[in-house]
Amino acid sequence: MSGSDEVFTEESFYYVCKQVGLTADEMDDMNIGQCLDYIQEYIDNNSEDGKQKTIKASQNDFDAF
């Protein structure tokens, strides 16, 4: 994790929330910590850093099990 001297403003917070798909109503129902947790989960699940992504099992997968 790298640091930055850039200030995280209220406007940038709302921008990031909208970028990850949170609606205004959802943000109203969540506290800041929950929004940040959601953002982190979104980043973790949508990053292209080579992590194996979860895929939906096919019938062949069930049969092989």
PQR file of N, CA, C, O and H, with PARSE charges and radii, in Angstrom:
ATOM      1  N   MET A   1       0.856  -1.171   0.000 -0.4000 1.5000
ATOM      2  CA  MET A   1       0.000   0.000   0.000 -0.0000 2.0000
ATOM      3  C   MET A   1       0.903   1.236   0.000  0.5500 1.7000
ATOM      4  O   MET A   1       1.816   1.352   0.818 -0.5500 1.4000
ATOM      5  N   SER A   2       0.638   2.140  -0.914 -0.4000 1.5000
ATOM      6  CA  SER A   2       1.466   3.330  -1.011 -0.0000 2.0000
ATOM      7  C   SER A   2       0.696   4.536  -0.507  0.5500 1.7000
ATOM      8  O   SER A   2      -0.527   4.605  -0.629 -0.5500 1.4000
ATOM      9  H   SER A   2      -0.103   2.046  -1.578  0.4000 1.0000
ATOM     10  N   GLY A   3       1.410   5.463   0.050 -0.4000 1.5000
ATOM     11  CA  GLY A   3       0.792   6.660   0.576 -0.0000 2.0000
ATOM     12  C   GLY A   3       0.740   7.752  -0.466  0.5500 1.7000
ATOM     13  O   GLY A   3       1.374   7.650  -1.517 -0.5500 1.4000
ATOM     14  H   GLY A   3       2.404   5.407   0.150  0.4000 1.0000
ATOM     15  N   SER A   4      -0.008   8.790  -0.180 -0.4000 1.5000
ATOM     16  CA  SER A   4      -0.144   9.910  -1.089 -0.0000 2.0000
ATOM     17  C   SER A   4      -0.350  11.167  -0.271  0.5500 1.7000
ATOM     18  O   SER A   4      -0.944  11.133   0.807 -0.5500 1.4000
ATOM     19  H   SER A   4      -0.523   8.873   0.674  0.4000 1.0000
ATOM     20  N   ASP A   5       0.147  12.277  -0.795 -0.4000 1.5000
ATOM     21  CA  ASP A   5      -0.057  13.563  -0.136 -0.0000 2.0000
ATOM     22  C   ASP A   5      -1.376  14.202  -0.568  0.5500 1.7000
ATOM     23  O   ASP A   5      -1.739  15.276  -0.088 -0.5500 1.4000
ATOM     24  H   ASP A   5       0.628  12.304  -1.671  0.4000 1.0000
ATOM     25  N   GLU A   6      -2.090  13.536  -1.476 -0.4000 1.5000
ATOM     26  CA  GLU A   6      -3.349  14.056  -1.977 -0.0000 2.0000
ATOM     27  C   GLU A   6      -4.428  13.963  -0.897  0.5500 1.7000
ATOM     28  O   GLU A   6      -4.537  12.955  -0.200 -0.5500 1.4000
ATOM     29  H   GLU A   6      -1.795  12.664  -1.866  0.4000 1.0000
ATOM     30  N   VAL A   7      -5.215  15.016  -0.771 -0.4000 1.5000
ATOM     31  CA  VAL A   7      -6.279  15.076   0.230 -0.0000 2.0000
ATOM     32  C   VAL A   7      -7.501  14.328  -0.290  0.5500 1.7000
ATOM     33  O   VAL A   7      -7.884  14.490  -1.449 -0.5500 1.4000
ATOM     34  H   VAL A   7      -5.127  15.836  -1.337  0.4000 1.0000
ATOM     35  N   PHE A   8      -8.114  13.508   0.566 -0.4000 1.5000
ATOM     36  CA  PHE A   8      -9.325  12.777   0.223 -0.0000 2.0000
ATOM     37  C   PHE A   8     -10.497  13.612   0.702  0.5500 1.7000
ATOM     38  O   PHE A   8     -10.846  13.585   1.882 -0.5500 1.4000
ATOM     39  H   PHE A   8      -7.803  13.376   1.507  0.4000 1.0000
ATOM     40  N   THR A   9     -11.106  14.358  -0.218 -0.4000 1.5000
ATOM     41  CA  THR A   9     -12.184  15.274   0.119 -0.0000 2.0000
ATOM     42  C   THR A   9     -13.537  14.572   0.112  0.5500 1.7000
ATOM     43  O   THR A   9     -13.654  13.420  -0.307 -0.5500 1.4000
ATOM     44  H   THR A   9     -10.821  14.380  -1.177  0.4000 1.0000
ATOM     45  N   GLU A  10     -14.538  15.275   0.575 -0.4000 1.5000
ATOM     46  CA  GLU A  10     -15.899  14.742   0.537 -0.0000 2.0000
ATOM     47  C   GLU A  10     -16.325  14.469  -0.907  0.5500 1.7000
ATOM     48  O   GLU A  10     -16.980  13.467  -1.193 -0.5500 1.4000
ATOM     49  H   GLU A  10     -14.443  16.211   0.915  0.4000 1.0000
ATOM     50  N   GLU A  11     -15.944  15.373  -1.809 -0.4000 1.5000
ATOM     51  CA  GLU A  11     -16.287  15.194  -3.217 -0.0000 2.0000
ATOM     52  C   GLU A  11     -15.604  13.961  -3.805  0.5500 1.7000
ATOM     53  O   GLU A  11     -16.218  13.219  -4.572 -0.5500 1.4000
ATOM     54  H   GLU A  11     -15.412  16.187  -1.576  0.4000 1.0000
ATOM     55  N   SER A  12     -14.340  13.738  -3.452 -0.4000 1.5000
ATOM     56  CA  SER A  12     -13.645  12.565  -3.976 -0.0000 2.0000
ATOM     57  C   SER A  12     -14.216  11.282  -3.371  0.5500 1.7000
ATOM     58  O   SER A  12     -14.245  10.247  -4.037 -0.5500 1.4000
ATOM     59  H   SER A  12     -13.841  14.341  -2.829  0.4000 1.0000
ATOM     60  N   PHE A  13     -14.668  11.338  -2.120 -0.4000 1.5000
ATOM     61  CA  PHE A  13     -15.309  10.190  -1.493 -0.0000 2.0000
ATOM     62  C   PHE A  13     -16.577   9.818  -2.252  0.5500 1.7000
ATOM     63  O   PHE A  13     -16.791   8.648  -2.569 -0.5500 1.4000
ATOM     64  H   PHE A  13     -14.644  12.179  -1.579  0.4000 1.0000
ATOM     65  N   TYR A  14     -17.429  10.818  -2.550 -0.4000 1.5000
ATOM     66  CA  TYR A  14     -18.659  10.559  -3.305 -0.0000 2.0000
ATOM     67  C   TYR A  14     -18.341  10.041  -4.704  0.5500 1.7000
ATOM     68  O   TYR A  14     -19.030   9.156  -5.212 -0.5500 1.4000
ATOM     69  H   TYR A  14     -17.255  11.769  -2.293  0.4000 1.0000
ATOM     70  N   TYR A  15     -17.313  10.585  -5.319 -0.4000 1.5000
ATOM     71  CA  TYR A  15     -16.926  10.145  -6.656 -0.0000 2.0000
ATOM     72  C   TYR A  15     -16.542   8.665  -6.646  0.5500 1.7000
ATOM     73  O   TYR A  15     -16.982   7.909  -7.512 -0.5500 1.4000
ATOM     74  H   TYR A  15     -16.754  11.304  -4.906  0.4000 1.0000
ATOM     75  N   VAL A  16     -15.731   8.248  -5.681 -0.4000 1.5000
ATOM     76  CA  VAL A  16     -15.314   6.850  -5.602 -0.0000 2.0000
ATOM     77  C   VAL A  16     -16.515   5.957  -5.321  0.5500 1.7000
ATOM     78  O   VAL A  16     -16.629   4.883  -5.913 -0.5500 1.4000
ATOM     79  H   VAL A  16     -15.374   8.863  -4.978  0.4000 1.0000
ATOM     80  N   CYS A  17     -17.404   6.370  -4.441 -0.4000 1.5000
ATOM     81  CA  CYS A  17     -18.615   5.590  -4.153 -0.0000 2.0000
ATOM     82  C   CYS A  17     -19.429   5.385  -5.423  0.5500 1.7000
ATOM     83  O   CYS A  17     -19.906   4.279  -5.678 -0.5500 1.4000
ATOM     84  H   CYS A  17     -17.311   7.242  -3.960  0.4000 1.0000
ATOM     85  N   LYS A  18     -19.593   6.425  -6.215 -0.4000 1.5000
ATOM     86  CA  LYS A  18     -20.345   6.306  -7.458 -0.0000 2.0000
ATOM     87  C   LYS A  18     -19.605   5.418  -8.458  0.5500 1.7000
ATOM     88  O   LYS A  18     -20.245   4.677  -9.204 -0.5500 1.4000
ATOM     89  H   LYS A  18     -19.206   7.323  -6.008  0.4000 1.0000
ATOM     90  N   GLN A  19     -18.281   5.475  -8.491 -0.4000 1.5000
ATOM     91  CA  GLN A  19     -17.488   4.659  -9.407 -0.0000 2.0000
ATOM     92  C   GLN A  19     -17.672   3.171  -9.137  0.5500 1.7000
ATOM     93  O   GLN A  19     -17.635   2.367 -10.068 -0.5500 1.4000
ATOM     94  H   GLN A  19     -17.760   6.076  -7.885  0.4000 1.0000
ATOM     95  N   VAL A  20     -17.869   2.796  -7.883 -0.4000 1.5000
ATOM     96  CA  VAL A  20     -18.045   1.381  -7.548 -0.0000 2.0000
ATOM     97  C   VAL A  20     -19.517   0.972  -7.559  0.5500 1.7000
ATOM     98  O   VAL A  20     -19.840  -0.175  -7.247 -0.5500 1.4000
ATOM     99  H   VAL A  20     -17.899   3.449  -7.126  0.4000 1.0000
ATOM    100  N   GLY A  21     -20.410   1.894  -7.913 -0.4000 1.5000
ATOM    101  CA  GLY A  21     -21.806   1.551  -8.106 -0.0000 2.0000
ATOM    102  C   GLY A  21     -22.736   1.799  -6.940  0.5500 1.7000
ATOM    103  O   GLY A  21     -23.890   1.373  -6.984 -0.5500 1.4000
ATOM    104  H   GLY A  21     -20.147   2.825  -8.166  0.4000 1.0000
ATOM    105  N   LEU A  22     -22.283   2.465  -5.912 -0.4000 1.5000
ATOM    106  CA  LEU A  22     -23.178   2.777  -4.798 -0.0000 2.0000
ATOM    107  C   LEU A  22     -24.123   3.906  -5.192  0.5500 1.7000
ATOM    108  O   LEU A  22     -23.699   4.901  -5.781 -0.5500 1.4000
ATOM    109  H   LEU A  22     -21.346   2.811  -5.877  0.4000 1.0000
ATOM    110  N   THR A  23     -25.385   3.753  -4.871 -0.4000 1.5000
ATOM    111  CA  THR A  23     -26.367   4.808  -5.137 -0.0000 2.0000
ATOM    112  C   THR A  23     -26.412   5.756  -3.940  0.5500 1.7000
ATOM    113  O   THR A  23     -25.900   5.450  -2.864 -0.5500 1.4000
ATOM    114  H   THR A  23     -25.730   2.946  -4.392  0.4000 1.0000
ATOM    115  N   ALA A  24     -27.029   6.898  -4.152 -0.4000 1.5000
ATOM    116  CA  ALA A  24     -27.168   7.872  -3.064 -0.0000 2.0000
ATOM    117  C   ALA A  24     -27.976   7.281  -1.920  0.5500 1.7000
ATOM    118  O   ALA A  24     -27.653   7.505  -0.753 -0.5500 1.4000
ATOM    119  H   ALA A  24     -27.445   7.147  -5.027  0.4000 1.0000
ATOM    120  N   ASP A  25     -29.028   6.525  -2.242 -0.4000 1.5000
ATOM    121  CA  ASP A  25     -29.846   5.893  -1.199 -0.0000 2.0000
ATOM    122  C   ASP A  25     -29.027   4.888  -0.393  0.5500 1.7000
ATOM    123  O   ASP A  25     -29.139   4.829   0.832 -0.5500 1.4000
ATOM    124  H   ASP A  25     -29.290   6.343  -3.190  0.4000 1.0000
ATOM    125  N   GLU A  26     -28.203   4.098  -1.085 -0.4000 1.5000
ATOM    126  CA  GLU A  26     -27.359   3.129  -0.385 -0.0000 2.0000
ATOM    127  C   GLU A  26     -26.355   3.835   0.517  0.5500 1.7000
ATOM    128  O   GLU A  26     -26.107   3.398   1.641 -0.5500 1.4000
ATOM    129  H   GLU A  26     -28.113   4.146  -2.080  0.4000 1.0000
ATOM    130  N   MET A  27     -25.777   4.931   0.020 -0.4000 1.5000
ATOM    131  CA  MET A  27     -24.821   5.683   0.837 -0.0000 2.0000
ATOM    132  C   MET A  27     -25.503   6.290   2.054  0.5500 1.7000
ATOM    133  O   MET A  27     -24.890   6.388   3.116 -0.5500 1.4000
ATOM    134  H   MET A  27     -25.978   5.286  -0.893  0.4000 1.0000
ATOM    135  N   ASP A  28     -26.772   6.704   1.917 -0.4000 1.5000
ATOM    136  CA  ASP A  28     -27.518   7.253   3.051 -0.0000 2.0000
ATOM    137  C   ASP A  28     -27.734   6.211   4.140  0.5500 1.7000
ATOM    138  O   ASP A  28     -27.770   6.539   5.326 -0.5500 1.4000
ATOM    139  H   ASP A  28     -27.270   6.624   1.054  0.4000 1.0000
ATOM    140  N   ASP A  29     -27.880   4.944   3.726 -0.4000 1.5000
ATOM    141  CA  ASP A  29     -28.120   3.864   4.681 -0.0000 2.0000
ATOM    142  C   ASP A  29     -26.842   3.306   5.306  0.5500 1.7000
ATOM    143  O   ASP A  29     -26.910   2.521   6.251 -0.5500 1.4000
ATOM    144  H   ASP A  29     -27.851   4.678   2.763  0.4000 1.0000
ATOM    145  N   MET A  30     -25.686   3.700   4.793 -0.4000 1.5000
ATOM    146  CA  MET A  30     -24.403   3.171   5.272 -0.0000 2.0000
ATOM    147  C   MET A  30     -23.617   4.273   5.966  0.5500 1.7000
ATOM    148  O   MET A  30     -23.773   5.453   5.654 -0.5500 1.4000
ATOM    149  H   MET A  30     -25.630   4.338   4.025  0.4000 1.0000
ATOM    150  N   ASN A  31     -22.761   3.869   6.921 -0.4000 1.5000
ATOM    151  CA  ASN A  31     -21.845   4.859   7.486 -0.0000 2.0000
ATOM    152  C   ASN A  31     -20.572   4.876   6.637  0.5500 1.7000
ATOM    153  O   ASN A  31     -20.423   4.056   5.731 -0.5500 1.4000
ATOM    154  H   ASN A  31     -22.634   2.910   7.174  0.4000 1.0000
ATOM    155  N   ILE A  32     -19.670   5.789   6.918 -0.4000 1.5000
ATOM    156  CA  ILE A  32     -18.455   5.940   6.115 -0.0000 2.0000
ATOM    157  C   ILE A  32     -17.635   4.658   6.108  0.5500 1.7000
ATOM    158  O   ILE A  32     -17.099   4.272   5.069 -0.5500 1.4000
ATOM    159  H   ILE A  32     -19.791   6.455   7.654  0.4000 1.0000
ATOM    160  N   GLY A  33     -17.535   4.002   7.241 -0.4000 1.5000
ATOM    161  CA  GLY A  33     -16.762   2.765   7.328 -0.0000 2.0000
ATOM    162  C   GLY A  33     -17.330   1.673   6.449  0.5500 1.7000
ATOM    163  O   GLY A  33     -16.588   0.936   5.800 -0.5500 1.4000
ATOM    164  H   GLY A  33     -17.971   4.316   8.085  0.4000 1.0000
ATOM    165  N   GLN A  34     -18.654   1.569   6.428 -0.4000 1.5000
ATOM    166  CA  GLN A  34     -19.295   0.567   5.577 -0.0000 2.0000
ATOM    167  C   GLN A  34     -19.070   0.884   4.105  0.5500 1.7000
ATOM    168  O   GLN A  34     -18.848  -0.026   3.307 -0.5500 1.4000
ATOM    169  H   GLN A  34     -19.257   2.167   6.955  0.4000 1.0000
ATOM    170  N   CYS A  35     -19.124   2.146   3.735 -0.4000 1.5000
ATOM    171  CA  CYS A  35     -18.849   2.540   2.352 -0.0000 2.0000
ATOM    172  C   CYS A  35     -17.409   2.189   1.978  0.5500 1.7000
ATOM    173  O   CYS A  35     -17.158   1.657   0.897 -0.5500 1.4000
ATOM    174  H   CYS A  35     -19.305   2.886   4.383  0.4000 1.0000
ATOM    175  N   LEU A  36     -16.475   2.482   2.862 -0.4000 1.5000
ATOM    176  CA  LEU A  36     -15.076   2.168   2.583 -0.0000 2.0000
ATOM    177  C   LEU A  36     -14.852   0.666   2.496  0.5500 1.7000
ATOM    178  O   LEU A  36     -14.066   0.206   1.667 -0.5500 1.4000
ATOM    179  H   LEU A  36     -16.678   2.913   3.741  0.4000 1.0000
ATOM    180  N   ASP A  37     -15.534  -0.109   3.345 -0.4000 1.5000
ATOM    181  CA  ASP A  37     -15.451  -1.570   3.260 -0.0000 2.0000
ATOM    182  C   ASP A  37     -15.984  -2.058   1.914  0.5500 1.7000
ATOM    183  O   ASP A  37     -15.391  -2.937   1.289 -0.5500 1.4000
ATOM    184  H   ASP A  37     -16.172   0.264   4.018  0.4000 1.0000
ATOM    185  N   TYR A  38     -17.097  -1.490   1.475 -0.4000 1.5000
ATOM    186  CA  TYR A  38     -17.681  -1.861   0.190 -0.0000 2.0000
ATOM    187  C   TYR A  38     -16.706  -1.548  -0.947  0.5500 1.7000
ATOM    188  O   TYR A  38     -16.513  -2.363  -1.850 -0.5500 1.4000
ATOM    189  H   TYR A  38     -17.579  -0.776   1.984  0.4000 1.0000
ATOM    190  N   ILE A  39     -16.099  -0.371  -0.896 -0.4000 1.5000
ATOM    191  CA  ILE A  39     -15.130   0.025  -1.917 -0.0000 2.0000
ATOM    192  C   ILE A  39     -13.960  -0.950  -1.947  0.5500 1.7000
ATOM    193  O   ILE A  39     -13.525  -1.360  -3.023 -0.5500 1.4000
ATOM    194  H   ILE A  39     -16.256   0.290  -0.162  0.4000 1.0000
ATOM    195  N   GLN A  40     -13.448  -1.323  -0.781 -0.4000 1.5000
ATOM    196  CA  GLN A  40     -12.319  -2.253  -0.719 -0.0000 2.0000
ATOM    197  C   GLN A  40     -12.700  -3.621  -1.282  0.5500 1.7000
ATOM    198  O   GLN A  40     -11.924  -4.230  -2.019 -0.5500 1.4000
ATOM    199  H   GLN A  40     -13.802  -0.990   0.093  0.4000 1.0000
ATOM    200  N   GLU A  41     -13.899  -4.106  -0.934 -0.4000 1.5000
ATOM    201  CA  GLU A  41     -14.374  -5.384  -1.473 -0.0000 2.0000
ATOM    202  C   GLU A  41     -14.497  -5.315  -2.991  0.5500 1.7000
ATOM    203  O   GLU A  41     -14.137  -6.261  -3.691 -0.5500 1.4000
ATOM    204  H   GLU A  41     -14.529  -3.612  -0.335  0.4000 1.0000
ATOM    205  N   TYR A  42     -15.006  -4.193  -3.499 -0.4000 1.5000
ATOM    206  CA  TYR A  42     -15.143  -4.008  -4.939 -0.0000 2.0000
ATOM    207  C   TYR A  42     -13.775  -4.068  -5.603  0.5500 1.7000
ATOM    208  O   TYR A  42     -13.603  -4.738  -6.621 -0.5500 1.4000
ATOM    209  H   TYR A  42     -15.299  -3.424  -2.930  0.4000 1.0000
ATOM    210  N   ILE A  43     -12.808  -3.373  -5.031 -0.4000 1.5000
ATOM    211  CA  ILE A  43     -11.459  -3.369  -5.590 -0.0000 2.0000
ATOM    212  C   ILE A  43     -10.852  -4.764  -5.546  0.5500 1.7000
ATOM    213  O   ILE A  43     -10.258  -5.216  -6.524 -0.5500 1.4000
ATOM    214  H   ILE A  43     -12.947  -2.829  -4.203  0.4000 1.0000
ATOM    215  N   ASP A  44     -10.998  -5.445  -4.419 -0.4000 1.5000
ATOM    216  CA  ASP A  44     -10.436  -6.797  -4.275 -0.0000 2.0000
ATOM    217  C   ASP A  44     -11.042  -7.772  -5.276  0.5500 1.7000
ATOM    218  O   ASP A  44     -10.335  -8.624  -5.815 -0.5500 1.4000
ATOM    219  H   ASP A  44     -11.480  -5.077  -3.624  0.4000 1.0000
ATOM    220  N   ASN A  45     -12.336  -7.658  -5.530 -0.4000 1.5000
ATOM    221  CA  ASN A  45     -13.023  -8.594  -6.415 -0.0000 2.0000
ATOM    222  C   ASN A  45     -12.912  -8.241  -7.888  0.5500 1.7000
ATOM    223  O   ASN A  45     -13.220  -9.076  -8.739 -0.5500 1.4000
ATOM    224  H   ASN A  45     -12.911  -6.966  -5.092  0.4000 1.0000
ATOM    225  N   ASN A  46     -12.485  -7.040  -8.212 -0.4000 1.5000
ATOM    226  CA  ASN A  46     -12.430  -6.606  -9.607 -0.0000 2.0000
ATOM    227  C   ASN A  46     -11.033  -6.216 -10.062  0.5500 1.7000
ATOM    228  O   ASN A  46     -10.877  -5.626 -11.131 -0.5500 1.4000
ATOM    229  H   ASN A  46     -12.235  -6.362  -7.521  0.4000 1.0000
ATOM    230  N   SER A  47     -10.019  -6.534  -9.275 -0.4000 1.5000
ATOM    231  CA  SER A  47      -8.663  -6.169  -9.662 -0.0000 2.0000
ATOM    232  C   SER A  47      -8.122  -7.161 -10.681  0.5500 1.7000
ATOM    233  O   SER A  47      -8.536  -8.320 -10.713 -0.5500 1.4000
ATOM    234  H   SER A  47     -10.146  -7.014  -8.406  0.4000 1.0000
ATOM    235  N   GLU A  48      -7.215  -6.708 -11.496 -0.4000 1.5000
ATOM    236  CA  GLU A  48      -6.607  -7.534 -12.539 -0.0000 2.0000
ATOM    237  C   GLU A  48      -5.179  -7.906 -12.139  0.5500 1.7000
ATOM    238  O   GLU A  48      -4.293  -7.943 -12.993 -0.5500 1.4000
ATOM    239  H   GLU A  48      -6.879  -5.766 -11.470  0.4000 1.0000
ATOM    240  N   ASP A  49      -4.942  -8.181 -10.867 -0.4000 1.5000
ATOM    241  CA  ASP A  49      -3.584  -8.441 -10.389 -0.0000 2.0000
ATOM    242  C   ASP A  49      -3.199  -9.914 -10.430  0.5500 1.7000
ATOM    243  O   ASP A  49      -2.218 -10.315  -9.804 -0.5500 1.4000
ATOM    244  H   ASP A  49      -5.661  -8.151 -10.173  0.4000 1.0000
ATOM    245  N   GLY A  50      -3.950 -10.711 -11.151 -0.4000 1.5000
ATOM    246  CA  GLY A  50      -3.590 -12.116 -11.301 -0.0000 2.0000
ATOM    247  C   GLY A  50      -4.208 -13.043 -10.281  0.5500 1.7000
ATOM    248  O   GLY A  50      -3.966 -14.249 -10.328 -0.5500 1.4000
ATOM    249  H   GLY A  50      -4.747 -10.386 -11.659  0.4000 1.0000
ATOM    250  N   LYS A  51      -4.995 -12.524  -9.363 -0.4000 1.5000
ATOM    251  CA  LYS A  51      -5.673 -13.393  -8.405 -0.0000 2.0000
ATOM    252  C   LYS A  51      -6.707 -14.234  -9.141  0.5500 1.7000
ATOM    253  O   LYS A  51      -7.304 -13.788 -10.121 -0.5500 1.4000
ATOM    254  H   LYS A  51      -5.192 -11.545  -9.324  0.4000 1.0000
ATOM    255  N   GLN A  52      -6.909 -15.442  -8.662 -0.4000 1.5000
ATOM    256  CA  GLN A  52      -7.926 -16.293  -9.258 -0.0000 2.0000
ATOM    257  C   GLN A  52      -9.296 -15.761  -8.875  0.5500 1.7000
ATOM    258  O   GLN A  52      -9.570 -15.519  -7.699 -0.5500 1.4000
ATOM    259  H   GLN A  52      -6.425 -15.804  -7.866  0.4000 1.0000
ATOM    260  N   LYS A  53     -10.144 -15.580  -9.859 -0.4000 1.5000
ATOM    261  CA  LYS A  53     -11.490 -15.092  -9.599 -0.0000 2.0000
ATOM    262  C   LYS A  53     -12.433 -16.268  -9.418  0.5500 1.7000
ATOM    263  O   LYS A  53     -12.216 -17.348  -9.968 -0.5500 1.4000
ATOM    264  H   LYS A  53      -9.921 -15.776 -10.814  0.4000 1.0000
ATOM    265  N   THR A  54     -13.463 -16.046  -8.655 -0.4000 1.5000
ATOM    266  CA  THR A  54     -14.480 -17.067  -8.440 -0.0000 2.0000
ATOM    267  C   THR A  54     -15.326 -17.189  -9.694  0.5500 1.7000
ATOM    268  O   THR A  54     -15.775 -16.192 -10.259 -0.5500 1.4000
ATOM    269  H   THR A  54     -13.639 -15.168  -8.208  0.4000 1.0000
ATOM    270  N   ILE A  55     -15.536 -18.425 -10.119 -0.4000 1.5000
ATOM    271  CA  ILE A  55     -16.383 -18.654 -11.285 -0.0000 2.0000
ATOM    272  C   ILE A  55     -17.554 -19.530 -10.888  0.5500 1.7000
ATOM    273  O   ILE A  55     -17.489 -20.263  -9.901 -0.5500 1.4000
ATOM    274  H   ILE A  55     -15.172 -19.235  -9.660  0.4000 1.0000
ATOM    275  N   LYS A  56     -18.613 -19.452 -11.653 -0.4000 1.5000
ATOM    276  CA  LYS A  56     -19.789 -20.263 -11.387 -0.0000 2.0000
ATOM    277  C   LYS A  56     -19.513 -21.688 -11.856  0.5500 1.7000
ATOM    278  O   LYS A  56     -19.036 -21.899 -12.971 -0.5500 1.4000
ATOM    279  H   LYS A  56     -18.666 -18.856 -12.454  0.4000 1.0000
ATOM    280  N   ALA A  57     -19.812 -22.653 -11.011 -0.4000 1.5000
ATOM    281  CA  ALA A  57     -19.569 -24.057 -11.342 -0.0000 2.0000
ATOM    282  C   ALA A  57     -20.561 -24.511 -12.400  0.5500 1.7000
ATOM    283  O   ALA A  57     -21.742 -24.165 -12.357 -0.5500 1.4000
ATOM    284  H   ALA A  57     -20.200 -22.482 -10.105  0.4000 1.0000
ATOM    285  N   SER A  58     -20.059 -25.295 -13.352 -0.4000 1.5000
ATOM    286  CA  SER A  58     -20.928 -25.859 -14.389 -0.0000 2.0000
ATOM    287  C   SER A  58     -21.398 -27.249 -13.951  0.5500 1.7000
ATOM    288  O   SER A  58     -20.961 -27.772 -12.926 -0.5500 1.4000
ATOM    289  H   SER A  58     -19.100 -25.576 -13.387  0.4000 1.0000
ATOM    290  N   GLN A  59     -22.281 -27.824 -14.732 -0.4000 1.5000
ATOM    291  CA  GLN A  59     -22.755 -29.162 -14.428 -0.0000 2.0000
ATOM    292  C   GLN A  59     -21.589 -30.156 -14.467  0.5500 1.7000
ATOM    293  O   GLN A  59     -21.545 -31.088 -13.664 -0.5500 1.4000
ATOM    294  H   GLN A  59     -22.637 -27.399 -15.565  0.4000 1.0000
ATOM    295  N   ASN A  60     -20.656 -29.965 -15.387 -0.4000 1.5000
ATOM    296  CA  ASN A  60     -19.469 -30.831 -15.471 -0.0000 2.0000
ATOM    297  C   ASN A  60     -18.656 -30.782 -14.189  0.5500 1.7000
ATOM    298  O   ASN A  60     -18.130 -31.803 -13.746 -0.5500 1.4000
ATOM    299  H   ASN A  60     -20.692 -29.208 -16.040  0.4000 1.0000
ATOM    300  N   ASP A  61     -18.549 -29.591 -13.585 -0.4000 1.5000
ATOM    301  CA  ASP A  61     -17.817 -29.449 -12.324 -0.0000 2.0000
ATOM    302  C   ASP A  61     -18.496 -30.259 -11.228  0.5500 1.7000
ATOM    303  O   ASP A  61     -17.829 -30.943 -10.453 -0.5500 1.4000
ATOM    304  H   ASP A  61     -18.977 -28.762 -13.945  0.4000 1.0000
ATOM    305  N   PHE A  62     -19.832 -30.181 -11.162 -0.4000 1.5000
ATOM    306  CA  PHE A  62     -20.570 -30.951 -10.156 -0.0000 2.0000
ATOM    307  C   PHE A  62     -20.425 -32.458 -10.402  0.5500 1.7000
ATOM    308  O   PHE A  62     -20.245 -33.234  -9.464 -0.5500 1.4000
ATOM    309  H   PHE A  62     -20.375 -29.625 -11.792  0.4000 1.0000
ATOM    310  N   ASP A  63     -20.504 -32.859 -11.673 -0.4000 1.5000
ATOM    311  CA  ASP A  63     -20.366 -34.282 -12.000 -0.0000 2.0000
ATOM    312  C   ASP A  63     -18.982 -34.804 -11.641  0.5500 1.7000
ATOM    313  O   ASP A  63     -18.847 -35.943 -11.196 -0.5500 1.4000
ATOM    314  H   ASP A  63     -20.650 -32.228 -12.435  0.4000 1.0000
ATOM    315  N   ALA A  64     -17.949 -33.979 -11.832 -0.4000 1.5000
ATOM    316  CA  ALA A  64     -16.583 -34.384 -11.523 -0.0000 2.0000
ATOM    317  C   ALA A  64     -16.345 -34.476 -10.013  0.5500 1.7000
ATOM    318  O   ALA A  64     -15.463 -35.204  -9.556 -0.5500 1.4000
ATOM    319  H   ALA A  64     -18.059 -33.053 -12.194  0.4000 1.0000
ATOM    320  N   PHE A  65     -17.127 -33.744  -9.266 -0.4000 1.5000
ATOM    321  CA  PHE A  65     -16.957 -33.734  -7.820 -0.0000 2.0000
ATOM    322  C   PHE A  65     -17.382 -35.071  -7.256  0.5500 1.7000
ATOM    323  O   PHE A  65     -17.318 -35.278  -6.044 -0.5500 1.4000
ATOM    324  H   PHE A  65     -17.844 -33.153  -9.637  0.4000 1.0000
TER
END
